[in-house]
Amino acid sequence: MTTEADRRVALVFSLFDANANGVLEADDFEIMADRVIREAHASGQAAKDAMRAAFRRYWRTLLTELDENGDGEISFEEFTACVLSPERFDKTVAVFAEALATLGDPDGDGLIERPLFMALMTAIGFEPANIDALFDAFEPSDGDRIRVETWVAGIKDYYAPGKAGIPGDHLTVGTAV
């Protein structure tokens, strides 16, 4: 695993630990889903339901695949295995990526505008300056928009242990992880 991947996984763990108690548990994913959905003002109920379902699936997958001691919580040490064994999580990450990108494209034109991208990523907990840098790394069009598939691919790359120098690395710059 690259140093960049180490930083990415540490940051994601800290963000998913929505109640800041040092472990991941089901409530964290409900809190996170509520935060993200609350920012999706223009999205339809189906897209919001898909996002909530994606967060729940993410939790169930982590619990099933990583809860080594059966305590119903995921420690940071257990969580790192999701990056070390991406084949166990590819489908869950793909569902999550698609659901999040769909919220970012409520008009269905295949493009995500910066303000909504910023709002959704801020709701997840990323730093605004880092979100801006990520959006710029995705090379937005003249209308300051990125393609849905660009964001989906970026989310998937974020969880790839061998990747370095990817746009998602902008999310860890200057963060305490």
VEXLUM-34599 format. One record per residue (C-alpha): x, y, z. Coordinates in pm, whole numbers, padded with zeros to 5 digits, always signed. Last residue first. Layout:
N
XYZ ...
***
This chain:
177
-00509+01210+01003 -00457+01582+01046 -00545+01733+00713 -00311+01956+00515 -00346+01759+00193 -00565+01453+00243 -00841+01542-00003 -00592+01631-00277 -00495+01262-00283 -00831+01200-00448 -00696+01343-00776 -00451+01055-00803 -00077+01086-00739 -00061+00741-00589 -00256+00424-00658 -00150+00086-00526 -00401+00064-00242 -00705+00153-00456 -00976+00307-00236 -00948+00659-00377 -00944+00515-00728 -01307+00407-00686 -01408+00756-00576 -01223+00913-00869 -01387+00675-01116 -01731+00779-00989 -01632+01145-01003 -01514+01120-01362 -01822+00915-01456 -02047+01198-01338 -01867+01447-01563 -01731+01762-01409 -01876+02112-01413 -01727+02460-01396 -01918+02569-01709 -01591+02576-01901 -01545+02209-01818 -01393+02081-01496 -01050+01917-01491 -01097+01651-01220 -00794+01806-01048 -00998+02128-01012 -01268+01938-00824 -01005+01783-00600 -00846+02120-00525 -01188+02265-00438 -01258+01969-00209 -00921+02020-00042 -00996+02386+00026 -01341+02291+00160 -01209+02029+00405 -01378+01688+00379 -01654+01601+00622 -01908+01397+00428 -02134+01703+00434 -01845+01904+00290 -01826+01656+00003 -02196+01695-00070 -02191+02074-00048 -01875+02113-00257 -02007+01885-00532 -02332+02084-00522 -02148+02413-00565 -01904+02274-00826 -02161+02152-01078 -02192+01785-01161 -02257+01677-01518 -02430+01371-01667 -02743+01570-01756 -02954+01389-01496 -03100+01704-01341 -03008+01587-00990 -02642+01526-01081 -02455+01536-00750 -02705+01301-00592 -02631+01061-00878 -02260+01094-00805 -02318+00984-00447 -02526+00685-00550 -02278+00576-00818 -01983+00602-00581 -02161+00408-00305 -02262+00130-00543 -01905+00113-00677 -01759+00111-00325 -01982-00182-00236 -01889-00370-00552 -01516-00314-00505 -01512-00407-00137 -01374-00760-00115 -01156-00704-00423 -01007-00404-00243 -00824-00623+00008 -00561-00393+00162 -00795-00097+00134 -01077-00267+00318 -00819-00426+00550 -00742-00084+00697 -01080-00092+00869 -00985-00371+01113 -00693-00167+01244 -00910+00144+01263 -01162-00048+01471 -01491-00169+01329 -01775-00225+01572 -02034-00498+01614 -01817-00680+01870 -01758-00986+01652 -01382-00996+01709 -01284-00989+01342 -01542-00734+01233 -01393-00690+00887 -01593-00859+00612 -01943-00875+00756 -01924-00547+00948 -01756-00362+00664 -02008-00498+00414 -02301-00413+00639 -02171-00057+00685 -02118+00002+00313 -02461-00146+00244 -02614+00099+00489 -02434+00391+00324 -02546+00269-00019 -02905+00230+00102 -02903+00589+00225 -02769+00704-00112 -03027+00498-00301 -03306+00645-00086 -03185+00996-00169 -03176+00913-00540 -03527+00766-00523 -03653+01067-00326 -03555+01307-00600 -03251+01529-00585 -03277+01908-00581 -03204+01955-00212 -02922+01702-00191 -02751+01866+00107 -02972+01689+00366 -02894+01362+00192 -02525+01398+00278 -02577+01476+00646 -02846+01210+00696 -02628+00945+00528 -02335+01036+00754 -02547+01009+01068 -02689+00674+00950 -02337+00551+00871 -02207+00649+01214 -02507+00481+01379 -02405+00143+01236 -02065+00145+01405 -01715+00265+01326 -01472+00305+01612 -01286+00594+01776 -01584+00763+01943 -01601+01054+01699 -01979+01036+01636 -01924+01047+01260 -01649+00786+01261 -01690+00772+00883 -01483+01089+00855 -01198+00957+01070 -01197+00627+00880 -01195+00813+00548 -00894+01017+00659 -00696+00717+00774 -00776+00531+00450 -00660+00822+00236 -00339+00870+00435 -00243+00505+00402 -00333+00518+00031 -00095+00813-00014 +00181+00624+00166 +00130+00345-00086 +00000+00000+00000 
***
